[in-house]
């Protein structure tokens, strides 16, 4: 089997794992919507928090993998391991977690707050920036996959601070609701 076929199979397996996670969450959501408990809001909020934590874990960890990957020799066993770890983290964990965060978060924003409140608009704006950062990381996964990274480890260390800063601001807006 060629390296390209192996890569395609690994990609297909990762896509199937990601799809299975989404299907499981969709099934749970369908059951909750079809047979809503008295505390449906709390269930949705709980799943939203789990999705956000999963997404943030990936956003904080993937740039760290890039730092280590940058130090690995191109084509080395370590570099190939990093490629696999980066792809799986992004496509199997981060993408489904981001999608669930958005879907459940928008549902909560609509059903609970009616999309009103300056704090909510500020939070959504920051989540859009976080989503843009997510897309940037996805492009970087592909760049590393082609052995074409041109960002230094020092720059990756600085880039790694972006999601932490955004997370702090988002949490402050959600908890404090300053405006």
HUZIMO-V146213 format. One record per residue. PHI is phi in whole degrees, 0 to 359 (none if undefined). BURIAL is 1 if it has 24 or more other ideal C-beta (glycine too) atoms within 12 Angstrom, else 0. Layout:
PHI,BURIAL + PHI,BURIAL
//
This chain:
none,0 + 285,0 + 296,0 + 294,0 + 294,0 + 299,0 + 297,0 + 295,0 + 296,0 + 297,1 + 296,1 + 295,0 + 298,0 + 296,1 + 296,0 + 294,0 + 295,0 + 297,1 + 296,0 + 294,0 + 297,1 + 297,1 + 297,0 + 298,0 + 296,1 + 296,0 + 296,0 + 299,1 + 298,1 + 298,0 + 297,0 + 294,1 + 283,0 + 291,0 + 232,0 + 295,0 + 286,0 + 299,0 + 251,0 + 305,0 + 306,0 + 293,0 + 297,1 + 295,1 + 297,0 + 298,0 + 293,1 + 297,1 + 297,0 + 298,0 + 297,1 + 295,1 + 299,0 + 297,1 + 297,1 + 296,1 + 302,0 + 294,1 + 296,1 + 276,1 + 271,1 + 301,1 + 299,1 + 295,1 + 299,1 + 297,1 + 300,1 + 293,1 + 296,1 + 300,1 + 279,0 + 278,1 + 292,0 + 303,0 + 82,0 + 287,0 + 299,0 + 297,0 + 298,1 + 294,0 + 296,0 + 299,1 + 302,1 + 296,1 + 298,1 + 296,1 + 300,1 + 296,1 + 301,1 + 290,1 + 277,1 + 266,1 + 252,1 + 292,1 + 298,1 + 299,1 + 295,1 + 296,1 + 299,1 + 295,1 + 302,1 + 294,1 + 298,0 + 291,1 + 295,1 + 294,0 + 300,1 + 296,1 + 299,1 + 283,0 + 285,0 + 263,0 + 250,0 + 57,0 + 58,0 + 253,0 + 118,0 + 300,0 + 299,1 + 292,1 + 295,0 + 295,0 + 299,1 + 297,1 + 297,0 + 292,1 + 293,1 + 297,0 + 297,0 + 298,1 + 294,1 + 299,0 + 297,1 + 302,1 + 297,0 + 303,1 + 295,1 + 297,1 + 295,0 + 292,1 + 302,1 + 293,0 + 297,0 + 296,1 + 298,1 + 268,0 + 60,0 + 242,0 + 296,1 + 234,0 + 260,0 + 286,0 + 302,0 + 298,0 + 295,0 + 298,1 + 297,0 + 290,0 + 300,1 + 298,1 + 277,0 + 303,1 + 294,1 + 294,0 + 296,0 + 298,1 + 299,1 + 301,0 + 297,0 + 298,1 + 297,0 + 299,0 + 299,1 + 290,1 + 278,0 + 277,0 + 48,0 + 292,0 + 204,0
//
